[in-house]
Amino acid sequence: QVQVVESGGGLVQPGGSLRLSCAVSGSIFSIKAMGWYRQAPGKQRDLVATITGGGSTNYADSVKGRFTISRDNAKNTVYLQMDSLSPEDTAVYYCNSAPWCAFYTWGQGTQVTVSS
């Protein structure tokens, strides 16, 4: 059974940075397109960024130029580097397959809070 475990969230001041990690076990990870998603309180879960098995990336307009998605296939891990954070980025962040692939069971996510 595939397990997805997100980590790296926390409390950060506006303008700060965080790096999220997502470890995926039990899957043919290296060829799988992956994505980061986020869900703010009272809102739907939105796609933030995707990365293909070959390393091609795509970003939501709201994070373009501030967030960077990357992957280490040897470690079955996907990362999300988040810079210039603003309070609007506050949400629970999840990783999973890219939306054009079958989803794994969702993990617990990792909370990111941007506040002074």
C-alpha positions in Angstrom: 0.0 0.0 0.0 1.3 3.4 -1.0 2.0 5.8 1.9 2.4 9.6 1.5 4.0 11.5 4.4 4.3 15.3 4.3 6.6 17.2 6.6 8.3 20.6 7.0 5.5 22.9 7.8 5.4 25.4 10.6 5.0 29.0 11.6 6.8 31.6 9.6 6.8 35.4 9.3 5.6 37.1 6.1 8.5 37.2 3.7 10.0 34.0 5.1 10.7 30.6 3.6 9.9 27.0 4.2 10.8 23.8 2.5 8.2 21.0 2.5 9.1 17.3 1.9 6.9 14.5 0.8 8.1 10.9 1.1 6.3 8.3 -1.0 6.7 4.6 -0.3 5.5 1.5 -2.1 5.1 3.0 -5.6 6.9 3.3 -8.9 7.8 6.8 -7.9 10.4 7.7 -10.5 7.9 7.8 -13.4 5.0 9.2 -11.5 3.9 12.8 -12.0 3.4 14.4 -8.5 1.8 17.5 -7.2 1.5 19.7 -4.2 -1.9 20.9 -3.1 -3.1 23.1 -0.3 -6.3 23.7 1.6 -7.0 26.8 3.5 -9.7 26.9 6.3 -13.2 26.8 4.7 -11.9 26.5 1.2 -11.5 23.7 -1.3 -8.2 21.9 -1.9 -6.3 23.6 -4.7 -3.4 22.5 -6.9 -0.2 24.4 -6.2 2.5 22.8 -8.4 3.2 19.7 -10.4 6.3 17.9 -11.5 6.5 15.1 -14.1 8.8 12.0 -13.8 11.1 13.8 -16.2 11.2 17.0 -14.1 8.9 19.3 -16.0 7.1 21.7 -13.7 4.0 23.8 -13.6 2.7 26.3 -11.0 -0.5 28.0 -10.0 -0.4 31.7 -10.9 -0.6 32.6 -7.2 2.7 30.9 -6.4 4.6 31.3 -9.7 8.0 32.9 -9.1 7.9 32.2 -5.3 7.6 28.4 -5.0 9.8 25.7 -6.5 8.8 22.0 -6.8 11.5 19.4 -7.2 12.1 15.7 -6.7 14.7 13.2 -5.7 13.8 9.9 -7.3 16.5 8.1 -5.4 14.8 9.1 -2.2 11.2 8.8 -3.4 10.7 12.3 -2.2 9.1 15.5 -3.6 10.0 18.9 -2.3 8.3 22.3 -2.3 10.6 25.3 -1.6 8.4 28.2 -0.6 9.9 31.7 -0.6 8.4 35.2 0.0 5.5 33.7 1.9 2.5 35.8 2.7 -0.5 35.2 5.0 -2.5 34.1 2.0 -0.3 31.0 1.8 -1.5 29.8 5.1 -3.0 26.3 4.6 -2.6 22.6 5.1 -0.2 21.4 2.3 -0.6 17.9 0.8 1.2 16.0 -1.8 -0.2 13.4 -4.1 -0.2 12.3 -7.7 -0.6 15.0 -10.3 -4.3 15.5 -11.0 -4.2 13.6 -14.3 -3.1 10.5 -12.5 -4.9 8.2 -10.0 -4.6 9.6 -6.5 -3.0 7.8 -3.6 -4.8 7.8 -0.3 -4.3 11.4 1.0 -1.8 11.9 3.9 -2.3 14.0 6.9 -0.7 17.1 5.3 1.5 19.6 6.9 0.3 22.9 8.3 1.9 26.1 7.1 1.0 29.3 9.0 2.3 32.7 7.8 1.8 35.3 10.5 3.7 38.0 12.3 
